[in-house]
Amino acid sequence: MKRDSYAKIVATIGPASSDYKTIRDLFRAGADVFRLNFSHGSHAEHAARLEIIRRVEQENERPIGVIADMQGPKLRIGTLAKGKETLRKNQRFELHLNEVEGDHTKVTLPHKEIFAAIKPGEDVLVNDGRLRMSVQSNDGKVLVTKILNGGVISDRKGVNVPGTILPINILTKKDRGDLEFAVEQGVEWIALSFVQKPDDIHRAKSLIKGRARILTKLEKPAAIENLNGIIALSDAVMVARGDLGVEMPPEQVPQIQKKIIAACRSEGKPVIVATQMLESMINEPVATRAESSDVATAVYAGADAVMLSAETAAGKYPVEAVKTMDRIIAATEADPDFDNILHAVPLRIEPDDSDSIASAACDVARIRGCAAVSTFTKTGSTVRRVSRMRTLVPILGLTPDIKVARQLSLAWGVHSVKTRDDVEGFADMVGKSTRIARREKLAKNGDRVVITAGVPFGTAGTTNILRIAIVGEHEYGTKSEG
């Protein structure tokens, strides 16, 4: 199944979208990658959903990537005797490490990591930032705070500490069990929550051991301060705007989103923009104009993918939400100014063979009006180099590794195909490229296709060949189409 858009759609699977028909319809509507949220659901439920995704993949003969999203540490207050209390602005309020009966003056905060790190003058946010308090003192057992804005506090609400780097393992005991289960099931991506610094990713890598790629969720101010180091260690990045908007002033989130997208594109790392993109469609069959503009802004900025969360996981209109997002992407990319906006800031080309060939392939494809850029890859690296150029020509990513093909389903503009075997020589490379481009409806007889590969064939990191071939002419090599 050929997509007509370059930006991809990630759809979250949940109670509203766990059956075969809905998952099939989500894919047909435009979802390229599916997200399994391990904050909810049992292992058995996730395994059943993954089995359906693989069935849909097989029936439609197109690789589908799967993200296993780890819950990460959850910081919460304890309970209150009355269930909730109303706090006044400027009143004193205490957070106790040890168990206490909560009331209008105090509540339990059972997280020793917070007490070990937070300092007077730093803030504690409760219930997605609706209640904000400033720490006045910390003796290791009690935080004395001043309420900065009045409001209601109730049982077990979430806590954020935006100005504090916590000495905490981002993978809890639950996460480690979920991670092991997910990689055994064969997911392509492990999404990491609560990342604050590059060392967090190093620890995760020691557990994953190369069995899946790492997708880092940027949701903490500390992660933005360590942005370049985190992107360098990640295989992909998610702009988790919900938590960023809680821990940082909301007016700063748009410029941070733009900064992250630019940094990821420069490094050739796929980037997803997520959270509340079509929030109203949880309950309504149409999106608001503001939401449509929000999705378009991410596409104009060059994001590899935009993501639906509760809209498809728990909403009333999951398939309609994907169709709506697909239409917004298509309309944005059809803008006559789209290419100029996408390339308003020149991309730095690395002085090496692979990047030079990728850049040249895109230039040739654009100048000669080629139907596609066909790239052979072992690890996906060459395809991602072509993708980061954001040239408005479809990219045919050919690989003998199904896991790599599924991973490439997240990359901008890439139509990935698992070939039956690797190329055996130059003639095989040309013939296979043109035949598959025609079979996948990316090109027709007489169209030009730009081909890149590396010699010796089958060796990762050796992209050094660029060739223009005409579909239907001299398709020599084996007759097998992949």
Helices and strands as residue ranges (DSSP letters): E 8-13, G 15-17, H 20-29, E 33-37, H 43-60, E 65-69, E 84-87, E 92-96, E 106-108, H 112-117, E 123-126, E 131-138, E 142-147, E 151-154, E 159-160, H 173-185, E 189-192, H 198-208, E 213-218, H 221-225, H 227-233, E 236-240, H 241-247, G 250-252, H 253-267, E 271-274, G 279-282, H 289-300, E 305-308, H 310-313, H 318-333, H 338-342, H 353-367, E 372-376, H 381-387, E 395-399, H 402-407, G 408-410, E 414-418, H 426-439, E 448-454, E 463-470
